[in-house]
């Protein structure tokens, strides 16, 4: 049996299963509906009827209170005269339109007794009804009507949504993937920046779609699938569209959740339909976003999911079954690769795993250039400085920052986006907008000021901390009453030394240290700082092997690498208790370092806080100017940091006298090769060499020499 016969057989089986499930549901609903009607009739009858004793019935007849008696098979149904009210033994009163009944007793004188008292009586005629008629009228006919109505409804929905057929109830079993034919994706590799390694891995797939013959001639097979893995917002979907745009082939895009429905077997039917449609327009690309929705490991320890597992099994079968020579490539994206089934990740299914990670400094600059391509930028915009400030951001974050900067420029009435707009947009994304109507008391402002300056002072006085760019005590919408913005000197998102991590913890502790040392109190404003410091210390002990107690021992394993970066402990409870003590020791040491810095710089803290209370927002450069006894108003850059190489740290005087040695540049003299055969050297070359000996290299050729003494890129230790 060939593949087409198998597909037809599978479709017929799906159709039969769909009809059978529909019949079962309709029958269940019919039985339930009949039971509900019967219960309602019984309840209604109980409210309008009352059972009495036979002797009580005879008394009512003698008293002339009975109008009519209906002789049934086992009971006597009694209709009282108009206006009669009956009260039963429980005190319940019946009046108006109601009936009484009593059990029929073999009384041969009953009819004559009713005649003597003028009561009408009789037995109504009822036509005999067979059980087959009852079943047909009560069950078969309602079930058929319900099935027909449901089929008509599904066909109507199918026409409205563009689907067709009855496989799996109308269009339920049809694939709902979005199809982008040819270049309609509108995305190419020029629109994707910061992911050069990922693009290189996909170039070969594009070349195969363009020139499959040169690969098949040598015996090579096209990779059946590529899995794009990375944090949210890094551009996995955008990169998949770029592959389709570069290859100029049809592009099928669907989310993993688009296969899952309440009916078992619908997801598998949609997978078959998707691959059948793709084979008609091959070569093409199928992109499944968030594949973890259907590709989770088939673990039955906690109970399985039949629908999801059938969908996954069908996807595995389709990826094994299609001919690689047709040019169908399956791209999938996920940020949870650890939960995917191993059968999905093996070679022959997803042959390549391409990591789309957070961009580095060069990648962020390139990404900002892409997103600012259609933005009118001012001459002062420095994308490198923006890229430095946005360490750890993904492409979606950078796009949001650029858009917020453009919106801010419009609000300010400008036609160009300035550097101030770009950095202000970055602060808006991380801290929210300013609360202009928030009112703080003088004590609260002073407390917040010392807290934030405590962070800044500890960061400035430590060698391995990041430079301070901004300090503010203006409340923001993200819940902070103020914040201290640090700008990294270079891109350090992946590799950090133990000293740098300890310095980062100490900076987080600086706010609480300033509260205790200077204000002699503690506030809940340090809760986020404590949380951040504890997370770093716990990672140092459990993951990085940076504790004396455990050394190179991993106590946990990563659970969600590309989401929150969390991990689970793989150790005994006793070991976890010891780990908590090790974490506490790290935190106490860093807090002691922060307290020491605050105590040694109390006078400087008072100066900076006084200026901060006056301005409410200051730059790192202004803080350094205060600490060095200079006029902070001379620092003109609105985003000057405490980075030692910044030109804002020059004294606020008209000119600066620097050591003459800083202007001396050494150049190596060019040594000419001796002439062959004892010939005299070229006079022009000798003259050039002589002139070069005394020539001074221009300043722009040796930029590292222009920095004044002590203004290196690394912040010195001021302790």
PELIN-V493166 format. One record per residue. N is the residue number from 1. PHI is phi in radians with two decimals (none if undefined). BURIAL is + if it has 24 or more other C-alpha atoms within 12 Angstrom, else -. Layout:
N_PHI_BURIAL + N_PHI_BURIAL
//
This chain:
1_none_- + 2_-1.44_- + 3_-1.14_- + 4_-1.14_- + 5_-1.12_- + 6_-1.10_- + 7_-1.11_+ + 8_-1.13_- + 9_-1.10_- + 10_-1.12_+ + 11_-1.16_+ + 12_-1.12_- + 13_-1.10_- + 14_-1.09_+ + 15_-1.16_+ + 16_-1.13_- + 17_-1.09_+ + 18_-1.14_+ + 19_-1.16_+ + 20_-1.10_- + 21_-1.13_- + 22_-1.14_+ + 23_-1.10_+ + 24_-1.11_- + 25_-1.09_- + 26_-1.13_+ + 27_-1.15_+ + 28_-1.09_- + 29_-1.14_- + 30_-1.15_+ + 31_-1.07_- + 32_-1.11_- + 33_-1.18_- + 34_-1.13_- + 35_-1.11_- + 36_-1.13_- + 37_-1.11_- + 38_-1.10_- + 39_-1.15_- + 40_-1.17_- + 41_-1.15_- + 42_-1.10_- + 43_-1.16_- + 44_-1.15_- + 45_-1.16_- + 46_-1.16_- + 47_-1.35_- + 48_-1.97_- + 49_-2.30_+ + 50_-2.59_+ + 51_-1.54_+ + 52_-2.19_+ + 53_-1.36_- + 54_-1.17_- + 55_-1.15_- + 56_-1.19_- + 57_-1.10_+ + 58_-1.12_+ + 59_-1.11_- + 60_-1.11_+ + 61_-1.15_+ + 62_-1.09_- + 63_-1.41_- + 64_1.27_- + 65_-1.79_+ + 66_-1.94_+ + 67_-1.62_+ + 68_-2.67_+ + 69_-2.25_+ + 70_-1.85_+ + 71_-1.55_+ + 72_-1.64_- + 73_-1.17_- + 74_-2.19_- + 75_-2.29_- + 76_-1.98_+ + 77_-1.61_+ + 78_-1.89_+ + 79_-1.87_+ + 80_-1.25_+ + 81_-1.23_+ + 82_-1.11_- + 83_1.55_- + 84_-1.40_- + 85_-2.11_- + 86_-2.06_+ + 87_-2.10_- + 88_-1.45_- + 89_-1.16_- + 90_-1.50_- + 91_1.57_- + 92_-1.42_- + 93_-1.82_- + 94_-2.03_+ + 95_-2.60_- + 96_1.41_- + 97_-1.59_- + 98_-2.54_+ + 99_-2.31_+ + 100_-1.97_+ + 101_-2.53_+ + 102_-2.52_+ + 103_-1.26_+ + 104_-1.29_+ + 105_-2.03_- + 106_-1.20_- + 107_-2.14_- + 108_-1.20_- + 109_-1.64_- + 110_-1.14_+ + 111_-1.15_- + 112_-1.17_- + 113_-1.14_- + 114_-1.19_+ + 115_-1.13_- + 116_-1.08_- + 117_-1.72_- + 118_1.20_- + 119_-1.76_+ + 120_-1.29_+ + 121_-2.59_+ + 122_3.02_- + 123_-2.22_- + 124_-1.20_- + 125_-1.49_- + 126_-2.25_- + 127_-1.22_- + 128_-1.24_- + 129_-2.09_- + 130_-1.36_- + 131_-1.12_- + 132_-1.11_- + 133_-1.15_- + 134_-1.09_- + 135_-1.13_- + 136_-1.11_- + 137_-1.31_- + 138_-1.60_+ + 139_-2.20_+ + 140_-1.17_+ + 141_-1.10_- + 142_-1.07_+ + 143_-1.13_+ + 144_-1.11_- + 145_-1.10_- + 146_-1.19_+ + 147_-1.11_+ + 148_-1.10_- + 149_-1.10_- + 150_-1.19_- + 151_-1.13_+ + 152_-1.07_- + 153_-1.13_- + 154_-1.17_+ + 155_-1.18_+ + 156_-1.12_- + 157_-1.12_- + 158_-1.09_+ + 159_-1.18_- + 160_-1.18_- + 161_-1.62_- + 162_1.50_- + 163_-1.51_+ + 164_-2.84_- + 165_1.47_+ + 166_-2.00_+ + 167_-1.14_+ + 168_1.35_+ + 169_1.24_+ + 170_1.16_+ + 171_-1.76_+ + 172_-1.09_+ + 173_-1.48_+ + 174_-1.47_+ + 175_-1.25_+ + 176_-1.87_+ + 177_-1.25_+ + 178_-1.37_+ + 179_-1.95_+ + 180_-1.90_+ + 181_-1.50_+ + 182_0.94_+ + 183_-1.62_- + 184_-1.24_- + 185_-1.15_+ + 186_1.24_+ + 187_-2.24_+ + 188_-2.26_+ + 189_-1.13_+ + 190_-1.18_+ + 191_-1.60_+ + 192_-2.05_+ + 193_-2.26_+ + 194_1.43_+ + 195_-2.28_+ + 196_-1.11_+ + 197_-1.12_- + 198_-1.16_+ + 199_-1.14_+ + 200_-1.10_- + 201_-1.21_+ + 202_-1.66_+ + 203_-1.09_+ + 204_-1.13_+ + 205_-1.13_+ + 206_-1.12_+ + 207_-1.12_+ + 208_-1.15_+ + 209_-1.16_+ + 210_-1.39_- + 211_-2.27_- + 212_-1.22_+ + 213_-1.14_- + 214_-1.22_- + 215_-1.49_- + 216_-1.23_- + 217_-1.11_- + 218_-1.55_- + 219_1.69_- + 220_-1.38_- + 221_-1.97_+ + 222_-1.22_+ + 223_-1.01_+ + 224_-1.31_+ + 225_-2.74_+ + 226_-2.35_+ + 227_-1.80_+ + 228_-1.63_+ + 229_-2.13_+ + 230_2.99_+ + 231_-1.13_+ + 232_-1.09_+ + 233_1.54_+ + 234_-1.45_+ + 235_1.80_+ + 236_-1.18_+ + 237_-1.16_+ + 238_-1.09_+ + 239_-1.17_+ + 240_-1.12_+ + 241_-1.14_+ + 242_-1.14_+ + 243_-1.08_+ + 244_-1.15_+ + 245_-1.16_+ + 246_-1.25_+ + 247_-1.43_+ + 248_1.00_+ + 249_-2.20_+ + 250_-1.04_+ + 251_-2.27_+ + 252_-1.69_+ + 253_-2.12_+ + 254_-2.63_+ + 255_-1.54_+ + 256_-1.04_+ + 257_-1.24_+ + 258_-1.24_+ + 259_-1.55_+ + 260_-1.61_+ + 261_-2.36_+ + 262_-1.30_- + 263_-1.54_+ + 264_-1.22_+ + 265_1.79_+ + 266_-1.19_+ + 267_-1.06_+ + 268_-1.11_+ + 269_-1.11_+ + 270_-1.19_+ + 271_-1.09_+ + 272_-1.07_+ + 273_-1.16_+ + 274_-1.09_+ + 275_-1.24_+ + 276_-1.15_+ + 277_-1.16_+ + 278_-1.18_+ + 279_-1.18_+ + 280_-1.27_- + 281_-2.02_- + 282_-1.06_+ + 283_-1.30_+ + 284_-2.75_+ + 285_-2.19_+ + 286_-1.86_+ + 287_-2.01_+ + 288_-1.94_+ + 289_-1.48_+ + 290_0.89_+ + 291_-1.18_+ + 292_-1.14_+ + 293_-1.14_+ + 294_-2.09_+ + 295_-1.79_+ + 296_-1.12_+ + 297_-1.03_+ + 298_-1.46_+ + 299_-1.75_- + 300_-1.71_- + 301_-1.14_- + 302_-1.94_- + 303_1.61_- + 304_-1.67_- + 305_-2.15_+ + 306_-1.07_- + 307_-1.12_+ + 308_-1.15_+ + 309_-1.20_+ + 310_-1.12_+ + 311_-1.10_+ + 312_-1.13_+ + 313_-1.07_+ + 314_-1.18_+ + 315_-1.11_+ + 316_-1.09_+ + 317_-1.15_- + 318_-1.17_+ + 319_-1.22_+ + 320_-1.44_+ + 321_-1.56_+ + 322_-1.35_+ + 323_-1.32_- + 324_-1.13_+ + 325_-1.28_+ + 326_-1.29_+ + 327_1.53_+ + 328_-1.71_+ + 329_-2.01_+ + 330_-1.82_+ + 331_-1.85_+ + 332_-2.38_+ + 333_-2.27_+ + 334_-2.78_+ + 335_-2.00_+ + 336_-2.34_+ + 337_-1.18_+ + 338_-1.24_- + 339_-1.71_+ + 340_-1.31_+ + 341_-1.20_+ + 342_-1.15_- + 343_-1.15_- + 344_-1.38_+ + 345_-1.66_+ + 346_-1.26_- + 347_-1.03_- + 348_1.80_+ + 349_-1.92_+ + 350_-1.79_+ + 351_-1.25_+ + 352_-2.16_+ + 353_-2.06_+ + 354_-1.90_+ + 355_-1.55_+ + 356_-1.88_+ + 357_-1.66_+ + 358_-1.10_+ + 359_-1.21_+ + 360_-1.41_+ + 361_-1.06_+ + 362_-1.11_+ + 363_-1.17_+ + 364_-1.21_+ + 365_-1.08_+ + 366_-1.12_+ + 367_-1.16_+ + 368_-1.11_+ + 369_-1.12_+ + 370_-1.17_+ + 371_-1.32_+ + 372_-1.68_+ + 373_-1.05_- + 374_-1.84_- + 375_-1.79_+ + 376_-1.43_+ + 377_-1.79_+ + 378_-1.37_- + 379_-1.22_- + 380_-1.52_- + 381_-1.26_+ + 382_-2.04_+ + 383_-1.16_+ + 384_-1.16_+ + 385_-1.18_+ + 386_-1.14_+ + 387_-1.14_+ + 388_-1.12_+ + 389_-1.23_+ + 390_-1.80_+ + 391_-1.03_+ + 392_1.62_+ + 393_-1.38_+ + 394_-1.71_+ + 395_-1.04_+ + 396_-1.14_+ + 397_-1.11_+ + 398_-1.14_+ + 399_-1.10_+ + 400_-1.15_+ + 401_-1.12_+ + 402_-1.09_+ + 403_-1.15_+ + 404_-1.12_+ + 405_-1.13_+ + 406_-1.14_+ + 407_-1.13_+ + 408_-1.15_+ + 409_-1.08_+ + 410_-1.17_- + 411_-1.09_- + 412_-1.44_- + 413_1.40_- + 414_-1.80_- + 415_-1.78_- + 416_-2.27_+ + 417_-1.56_+ + 418_-1.75_+ + 419_-1.10_+ + 420_-1.08_+ + 421_-1.11_+ + 422_-1.13_+ + 423_-1.28_+ + 424_-1.16_+ + 425_-1.15_+ + 426_-1.09_+ + 427_-1.16_+ + 428_-1.11_+ + 429_-1.20_+ + 430_-1.54_+ + 431_-2.14_+ + 432_1.47_- + 433_-1.53_+ + 434_-1.28_+ + 435_-1.54_- + 436_-1.24_- + 437_-1.69_- + 438_-1.33_- + 439_-2.10_- + 440_-1.98_- + 441_-1.26_- + 442_-1.08_- + 443_-1.15_- + 444_-1.13_- + 445_-1.08_+ + 446_-1.15_+ + 447_-1.13_+ + 448_-1.13_+ + 449_-1.10_+ + 450_-1.14_+ + 451_-1.07_+ + 452_-1.23_+ + 453_-1.16_+ + 454_-1.06_+ + 455_-1.02_+ + 456_-1.14_+ + 457_-1.17_+ + 458_-1.13_+ + 459_-1.16_+ + 460_-1.26_+ + 461_-1.53_+ + 462_-1.90_+ + 463_-1.26_+ + 464_-1.72_+ + 465_-1.57_+ + 466_-1.38_+ + 467_-1.13_+ + 468_-1.58_+ + 469_-1.81_+ + 470_-2.66_+ + 471_-2.27_+ + 472_-2.47_+ + 473_-2.05_+ + 474_-1.52_+ + 475_-1.08_+ + 476_-2.18_+ + 477_-1.24_- + 478_-1.37_- + 479_1.80_- + 480_-1.57_+ + 481_-1.46_+ + 482_3.08_+ + 483_-2.74_+ + 484_-2.02_+ + 485_-1.68_+ + 486_-1.82_+ + 487_-2.04_+ + 488_-1.17_+ + 489_-1.25_+ + 490_-2.59_+ + 491_-1.35_+ + 492_-2.28_+ + 493_-1.63_- + 494_-1.97_- + 495_-2.14_- + 496_-2.38_- + 497_-1.43_- + 498_-1.11_- + 499_-1.10_- + 500_-1.18_+ + 501_-1.18_+ + 502_-1.12_+ + 503_-1.14_+ + 504_-1.14_+ + 505_-1.13_+ + 506_-1.09_+ + 507_-1.10_+ + 508_-1.10_+ + 509_-1.42_+ + 510_-1.07_+ + 511_-1.15_+ + 512_-1.17_+ + 513_-1.09_+ + 514_-1.16_+ + 515_-1.08_+ + 516_-1.33_+ + 517_-1.24_+ + 518_-1.69_+ + 519_-1.61_+ + 520_0.97_- + 521_-2.72_- + 522_-2.38_- + 523_-2.26_- + 524_-1.38_- + 525_-1.16_+ + 526_-1.62_+ + 527_-1.09_- + 528_-1.18_- + 529_-1.09_+ + 530_-1.14_+ + 531_-1.10_- + 532_-1.12_- + 533_-1.12_+ + 534_-1.14_+ + 535_-1.09_+ + 536_-1.13_+ + 537_-1.12_+ + 538_-1.18_+ + 539_-1.14_+ + 540_-1.06_+ + 541_-1.43_+ + 542_-1.46_+ + 543_-2.03_+ + 544_-1.70_+ + 545_1.11_+ + 546_-1.95_+ + 547_-2.11_+ + 548_-1.28_- + 549_-1.23_+ + 550_-1.93_+ + 551_1.06_- + 552_-1.49_- + 553_-2.18_- + 554_-1.49_+ + 555_-1.72_+ + 556_-2.60_+ + 557_-2.32_- + 558_-1.20_+ + 559_-1.79_- + 560_-2.41_- + 561_-1.08_- + 562_-1.74_+ + 563_-1.87_- + 564_-1.63_- + 565_1.23_- + 566_-1.28_- + 567_-2.46_- + 568_-2.01_- + 569_-1.30_+ + 570_-2.06_- + 571_-2.47_- + 572_-1.29_- + 573_-1.12_- + 574_-1.12_- + 575_-1.15_- + 576_-1.11_- + 577_-1.15_- + 578_-1.16_- + 579_-1.11_+ + 580_-1.07_+ + 581_-1.16_- + 582_-1.13_+ + 583_-1.11_+ + 584_-1.11_+ + 585_-1.12_- + 586_-1.11_+ + 587_-1.12_+ + 588_-1.15_- + 589_-1.14_- + 590_-1.15_+ + 591_-1.16_+ + 592_-1.11_+ + 593_-1.12_+ + 594_-1.14_+ + 595_-1.09_+ + 596_-1.09_+ + 597_-1.10_+ + 598_-1.12_+ + 599_-1.13_+ + 600_-1.38_- + 601_-2.26_+ + 602_-1.10_+ + 603_-1.07_- + 604_-1.13_+ + 605_-1.08_+ + 606_-1.06_+ + 607_-1.12_+ + 608_-1.16_+ + 609_-1.13_+ + 610_-1.06_- + 611_-1.21_+ + 612_-1.17_+ + 613_-1.11_+ + 614_-1.34_- + 615_-1.63_- + 616_1.26_+ + 617_-2.45_+ + 618_-2.31_+ + 619_-1.69_+ + 620_-1.11_+ + 621_-1.13_+ + 622_-1.17_+ + 623_-1.11_+ + 624_-1.13_+ + 625_-1.05_+ + 626_-1.14_+ + 627_-1.15_+ + 628_-1.64_- + 629_1.33_- + 630_-1.80_- + 631_-1.40_- + 632_-1.16_+ + 633_-1.18_- + 634_-1.33_+ + 635_-1.43_+ + 636_-1.52_- + 637_-1.20_+ + 638_-1.25_+ + 639_-2.32_+ + 640_-1.32_+ + 641_-1.87_+ + 642_-1.46_+ + 643_-1.15_+ + 644_-1.20_+ + 645_-1.55_+ + 646_-1.21_+ + 647_-1.27_+ + 648_-1.22_+ + 649_-1.51_+ + 650_-1.23_+ + 651_-1.00_+ + 652_-1.47_- + 653_-2.22_- + 654_-0.99_- + 655_-2.46_- + 656_-2.11_- + 657_-1.61_- + 658_-1.94_- + 659_-1.09_- + 660_-1.01_- + 661_-1.08_- + 662_-1.24_- + 663_-1.74_- + 664_-1.62_- + 665_-2.09_- + 666_-1.77_- + 667_-2.17_- + 668_-1.42_- + 669_-1.39_- + 670_-1.30_- + 671_-1.77_- + 672_-1.39_- + 673_-1.27_- + 674_-1.05_- + 675_-1.21_- + 676_-1.34_- + 677_1.33_- + 678_1.32_- + 679_-1.23_- + 680_-1.21_- + 681_-1.14_- + 682_-1.13_- + 683_-1.14_- + 684_-1.16_- + 685_-1.17_- + 686_-1.15_- + 687_-1.14_- + 688_-1.11_- + 689_-1.15_- + 690_-1.15_- + 691_-1.15_- + 692_-1.19_- + 693_-1.14_- + 694_-1.70_- + 695_-1.31_- + 696_-1.84_- + 697_-1.17_- + 698_-1.06_- + 699_-1.09_- + 700_-1.22_- + 701_-1.46_- + 702_-2.27_- + 703_-1.13_- + 704_-1.16_- + 705_-1.48_+ + 706_-1.38_+ + 707_-1.24_+ + 708_-1.16_+ + 709_-1.05_- + 710_1.43_- + 711_-1.80_- + 712_-1.26_- + 713_-1.25_- + 714_-1.74_- + 715_-1.24_+ + 716_-1.28_- + 717_-1.45_- + 718_-1.68_- + 719_-1.25_-
//
